[in-house]
Amino acid sequence: MLALLLVLVPTMLLAQTGPADCKKHAIDFIMVEGDVSLVSIEDGIRMDLKRLGITVTPRFLSKEDFNKAHETGDFHLSFSETWGAPYDPHSFASGWMTGDEGHYHAMANLEPPASREAIFDMIQDVLQESDHRERETKWKDIHNVLHQQAVMLPLWGKRVPTVMNNRLTGYQAGLQQFDYPLHRLQVLSGSTTVRISPGAQTGIFQSVGRLDPHTYRPNEFFANNWIYEGLVSYGEYGQILPALAQSYNVEPHTNGGQKYTFSLRKGVTFHGGIPWNCEAAKLNFDHVLVEPLLSADYHGWYGLPQQILEWSCEDSATFVVITKSVYYPFLQELSFIRPLRMLSPAAFVDKDPVTGNSCHAGWVDFTSLENDSSIICAGIKNISGTGPFMFRSRTSSTNADGDVVDDEVLFVRHDNYWGGASQVEELLVVRYDTAEQVKKALLDGLLDVVWGSGVLNAQDLIEIESNEETNNLSVFFSNDVQNVLLLLNSGKTPLNDITTRKTIIHAINKVRILETEMGGLERPVDNVFPLDAPYCDVELTPRWDYDIEKAMLINCPVQPELPNAKSKGQNSLTPGLSIGLGLLCVILVIFALILFRRSQKYKKQLTEMKNSEAESA
């Protein structure tokens, strides 16, 4: 009975130990209001941290207020995500340096010898590295230094889902978030008109926007990508592939920069029949790169516009660009969907980029602060590129919020497309109000394709994929195109202490959260960037994985209940059982020694008695 008590008492005492024994922290978690999928993830993170005495208060903000909180560093925790191909890693990392977004503030208090400024210097240095092997080494150093600081916890990789009616085949995943290559599909049966509900910047599709190639929202990436093309395109693992330039050559220039010579593809025509040539390429560069538009508020948000020194035509099929310095992502940035995609010369209001620039007419007219040069934004006359689909028409209406939306947008194939005409003759983009309506249209056969994130939720995709009644539909996923991160702001107490950041990281069971909230469709990741992004396939140690014991060692003087400890071969009573069983073992050893000594005493007495009897005999 005594032995049993010695086991049970320590067990019960330690099993009752809880968050009161841990260091207590109170932090906030900012989120964009209405983002239902991320709310459930935040809830899982909040419950994990509560076990360690860390109280998390969610702050649901409008998109404007959320951006402001990032700009000012007014947060402890926040979701973020990389920009994906072709922006990762260089453009996303360069964006940290602007000073007006969350990553800048999250890196405010790094552990010496690392510092925010030192990491920024490393990024600037690698961008100007011309040797491929040296770039790989330098990026590896950046990944490792950043990883050690515990300011970004990689959560999961975002894969682009596609649900497709089986009357179509030939699915090929796009290579960036809004790349939907429907022109590669083959029609096995039925109409050559394909009806699609695409994932958009708004989640469920609302409008394709103005469809001008040289400006930004509300233009949708996927639609501009069907219509307009650039000199090069982005391939797997960061390969740069020919597009409107069939080849290119790079050589050093006497000014210390580089000379890029593009041999333009011949026989290409814009949608209106105008031929593609060097004059068209130069005209597009003239309008996009006019000086007042090079600020960070417009086209200066990425590196290429500031790197280009001059551009010219050697002949009708040879376009030359000279850069100010070595800038290795130059070709990668030429593959961006905007703003350097090629508009037909017939669509420009004015060939002069000053008196009639292709920038949206709704933009204000610009005056450069540096040299008082000014331009007039005139917009474009029509929608015309060289891509596989041409814009034909749209039907619009006004929704309940007073916004003009596109109910249907019709694209038709470009019969003279240089890459070969698509089997899809017409592409009809259809708007639905809700995900339930999209799903019903798929099941009823009224919709052929849903392509992109933010349309159907994880449970819908699981149901469609596993339900025998939906065997007329197939579900596909791309590889990870970008990674979702948890941002830990070292610029705000108590996260200025790296031990607190490590506690949070090791306390979050992201495998369980993803399985519970996303049905296992998304996979946990260990690196900030997708592994197939250029220079990002790096092994990082220590792994920032779920390790509740380690989190407690950091944050709790006495270990509390171990959530999910069975995965490590333990349970919540392990510490108490260990002590109780240890005491029992000590008692048993003492008892054995007593028995041994008594047996020796009895043996001696027995021997003496036998000797005495022998003498008497």
Number of C-alpha atoms within 10 A of each C-alpha: 5 8 14 11 12 18 19 16 15 19 21 15 12 20 20 13 14 17 21 13 16 21 15 14 16 13 16 16 20 21 23 19 14 12 10 9 13 15 17 16 17 21 14 20 20 19 15 21 22 17 20 28 19 22 16 20 14 17 15 16 16 13 13 9 14 20 16 16 18 21 17 14 22 17 24 23 26 24 20 18 19 22 20 21 28 30 23 24 22 24 21 18 18 18 16 19 19 12 14 17 18 26 24 23 25 28 26 18 20 22 17 7 7 15 17 19 14 13 19 16 12 15 20 16 14 20 20 15 17 13 10 11 10 12 19 17 12 19 22 18 15 17 20 17 19 19 21 19 19 26 27 27 26 26 28 24 25 25 22 25 23 23 23 21 21 16 14 20 15 12 16 15 19 20 23 25 24 22 19 24 17 23 22 17 16 16 19 13 10 9 12 16 17 21 21 23 24 25 25 23 21 12 14 21 23 26 26 22 17 18 24 29 29 24 20 18 12 15 20 23 23 21 25 27 24 23 27 27 24 24 24 23 23 22 17 15 15 18 14 17 19 20 18 25 21 14 15 18 10 12 11 14 15 8 11 11 19 21 22 20 21 24 22 23 19 15 11 18 19 23 25 17 13 16 17 24 23 22 17 18 27 17 19 24 20 20 22 24 20 17 22 22 20 18 15 11 8 15 24 16 16 19 19 19 22 16 16 18 13 14 18 18 17 12 12 15 17 19 23 19 18 21 23 16 17 18 21 18 19 17 19 23 24 20 25 21 26 22 21 25 27 27 29 26 21 18 18 22 18 18 17 15 23 21 14 19 25 29 25 19 14 9 12 11 16 16 15 14 10 8 9 9 13 17 21 20 21 21 22 25 14 17 22 26 31 29 25 27 30 25 22 13 12 16 11 14 12 11 12 7 6 8 11 14 18 21 18 21 19 18 21 18 23 26 15 18 18 17 12 12 16 22 17 20 18 20 22 19 23 20 20 18 12 12 16 14 12 23 20 12 16 24 18 11 13 14 22 23 26 22 28 27 21 19 24 22 14 18 14 13 20 15 12 20 17 12 11 10 11 15 13 14 21 18 18 16 18 17 16 24 24 25 24 22 22 20 24 30 29 29 20 19 13 16 23 21 15 19 15 21 22 22 24 24 26 23 26 24 20 23 17 16 21 20 14 13 19 18 14 16 17 19 16 21 23 21 25 25 30 27 20 16 22 21 23 19 15 16 13 15 10 9 13 22 19 17 17 27 20 14 23 24 13 17 23 21 11 16 22 24 23 20 16 14 16 10 8 10 8 13 16 19 20 17 21 20 21 14 18 21 18 14 16 18 13 11 15 13 12 12 11 12 12 12 12 12 11 12 12 12 12 12 12 12 12 12 12 12 11 12 12 11 10 9 7 7 6
